[in-house]
Amino acid sequence: MSTTTITPALNGSYTIDQAHSRIGFVARHAMVTKVRGSFNSFDGAVAVDAEKPQDSSVELTIDVDSIDTRNADRDGHLRTNDFLDVANHPTITFRSTDAAFDGETLELTGDLTVRGVTQRVTVPFSFEGAATDPFGNDRLGFEGQYAISRKDYGITWNAALETGGVLVSDKIVLEFEISLVKNKNA
């Protein structure tokens, strides 16, 4: 099986393949460059319904402590109450409430909870294709990104720069590169 459209043959339940997926983010630093990071531990379940995309669903849980920006000091600061407050909010979650698919773009609307604050978001995903891997697993691929405001989630720490501006941008771009594996009993 190899396809570039979601057909009824792809209906079923899927698990996010953590080893072949990336959930990351980008923030502007010191107003002059971007810092990229990712979360290395997450779990997700997806139900696909090609005939009724609105009946498709996604549940995602991210382990906030797994944050990785390739800088231990920065990662430690991001885990504190200044930013993600891992001690009180160990997970980020997304639960879809609606889905729409036009053949190329999957729009997932749902509740994104960061640091105990829930906001309704709509994330557009491009469908990257479907294939059966050499081990007989049916796979689907999606990529998407969505910009959020840190302030909307109560994350307001910052430092003023002598030249004007601030150390960390309010806008954070969330990045998703997702490989789904169809559950064998699906």
N, C-alpha and C positions, 0 to 999 in steps of 0.2 A: 504494500500500500504506500503510495506517495501522492499527495494531493496538495493543491494550493487553495482549496475551498473547504469549508466545513460542511460535510454531508451527513445525512442521517446515520451512515455507517460509523461515524465518529462519536455518536451519542454515548453517554455513559459517565461513570465517575472516574476522576483522575486525581493523582497526587503530584504535588510539585516536586520535581527531582532537584533536591538541594545541590547535588554535586555538579549539575549542569545548568544551574540558574544563578542569577545575580540580582540582588535587591540592593540598590545603592542610592547615593544622593550626591548633589553638588551644591556647594555654598561658595559665595564670593568672599575672599579673604583680603583684608586691608584695601578693599576697593580696587585692587589691581590684578588679582589672579583668582583662580578657582581651586578649591580643595575638594577632592573626591574621596568618598568613603563608601563602605558597604557594611551590611550586616551579614555575618557568616553563618548564622544559625536561624532557621525559620522553618515553619511547617505550613502546608496549605492543602486544602481539598477543593476540588472543582467539579461541578456537575455540568455537563454539556448537553444541550438540547437544540439540535440544528433546526427542527421544525418550529419550535417556540423558544427563540433566544431569551425572551423575557423570563422563562422558567429555568434558565441556566443560573448557576450560583457559584460564589467564591467565598471561602473563609481562609484568612491568612493570619498567622501569628508570628511575630518577629521577636526574637530574644534580643532585647536592647543591649544587654551586656556583651553581645558579640560584635559590637561596633568596631570597625577597623578603618582607620584613616592612614595607616602605615606610620603613625607617630604615637608612641605609648603615652607621652605626656598629654597630648591633645585628646587621645581616646579617654584617658582618665578624667580630664576636665569635662568632656561631653557626658560622662556617666554621672556627674554630680548634679546637685540641685540647680546649678546655674543653667543647665541645659535639660537633659533627659531624665534626671532623677531616678536612676535605676533602682535605688533602694526602695522607693515607694511605687514605682511604675515599671516593673521588669519587662513588660511586653508592649509592643505596638500591634494593634489589630485592625483588620479590615474585614467587614462583612457586607457583601453586596446585597442590595435591595432591588436592583433592576439591571437588566442587560439588554442591549440592542446590538444587532449585527447586520451590516449591510453587504456582507460578502468579502469585504476587505478590512473594515475597522470594527472592532468590538468595543463598545462603550459600556464600561461597568460603573454603575452608580452605587454608592454605598456609604457606610459609616466608617470613617477613619478615626481611630482613637490613639492619640499620642499624649503621653503624660496625663492621662485621666480625662482629657478633653476630647469630645467627639464632634466631628464636623462632617457634613454630607459633602462628598466629592464625586466627580464623574471623570474617570480616567480612560482616555482613548488608548486602545491597544491595536497594533497592526498584527494580523495573522500571518505568521512567517511560514506556515506549512505543516503538513502531517507526513509521517513516515513510520515504517516499521524498522526498528534497529536490528542489528545482527543477532540479538538475543531474543527476538520475537516480541519485543515490547512495542506497543503502539504509542507514538509520541505526537504531541502537538507543541508548536512553538509560538510564543507571543512576545512582543516588545512594546513597551509603553513608557511614557513619562508624564509627570504632572507637577506643577509648581504650587507650593503651599507657602503661606506666611507663617513664620515661627511664632509671631505674636498671637495668631489665631489659636495657638495651642498653649499659650501662657509661657512661652520661652522668650524672655525679653533681655537676658544678659547681653551686654555689649561693652565696648570700650571706645571712647572717642579718639580719633587720630589727630595729631597736631596739624596735619595738612587738610583737615576737614574730612567728614565722613566717619564711618565706624569700622571696627575691626571685622565684624561678621555680618554678612547680608541678612536681611529679614527674609528674603526669598530663598527658598530651598527647593531644588528640583529633585523629585524622587524619580529613580530610574528602575525599570523592571525588565529583565531579560529572563523569560520563564520557559522552562521545558517541562511539559506535563507528561506523565506516564499513566496510561490507562490501567486501572485496577483490573486484575485478571478475572474477578467475579462480576465485572461490569458488563 
